[in-house]
């Protein structure tokens, strides 16, 4: 393979998918430290890639999540992209606008990202990079330009800088992806019984989990640190490498954790596990794939009581992650 001087990565959206490409691009970067690697993405998700020591240039396009506006934003960047004369363009979006952009940049024969393959999305990103002529794996050691982001927020919330931090993240978007609140409360009680060292339960994320976080904080006021709605995406991203463990439902925060090598127990509920469950040693995946109705992707459980999640008791979950505690 000849030398590749300039690479453009295309991934417009969404946030979780953009974050998920990072370990694979990070491995590519470390294997080719002198190659220019640029990213073309939507402005609304630009903050984290801009603040990681990874890309030479992050090119943001306007348009939010609207396809037509995003395409117009990409076209406005076309002269800049054409001027760069990229040796390789790796399209990790694989939609109509990215494919047309490839044609306009003279790269219409670039390998196609397997957008709908029935295996983990991250491995499909990895394969797309490999099909472009690069040997790459996954490297979870991402480096932020400022590693102290978020520390002040933790200390303001009451962290002493020594206690172990365990994140509970009840952020599944649908009821079919929600572990019962009673289980979360029992899980905290179980941790208090089993762990001999000082630890804090940390809540971070947006206001969607505010009520649940407050319920747990009220039940265990001395144990919980509540930063819901008080951190930016970048601050949350910078906090996660400092935690010991995350117990999480399917969410953007879960993606932000596993891509940095954070140990997580991921409860997927109705989510398709073949697409979403990271197949790595630092992740325990509790899925519904073994059930007749599993991986249904339905927002509301047809059984009413979400048996794919309720069968995972606090004791069972603890047994899965005890090796990390």
Protein Blocks (a to p, Z undefined) as FASTA:
>chain_A
ZZdfbdcdddfbafklmmmmmmmmmmmmmmmmmbccdddddfklmmmmmmpcfbfbdcdd
ehijafklmmmmmmmmmmmmmmnopabdcdfkopaklmmmmmmnopamgccddfkbcbdf
klmmmmmmmmnopacdddfbdcdfblkgoklmmmmnopghlaccdddddfbfbfklcccf
klmmmmmmmmmmmpmbdcddddeddfklmmmmmmmmmmmmmlpccfehiacfklmmmmmm
mpmbdcddddfklmmmmmnopacdddekjacfklmmccbfkbccddfklpmkgonlpabd
fklnommlmmmcfklmmmmmmmmZZ
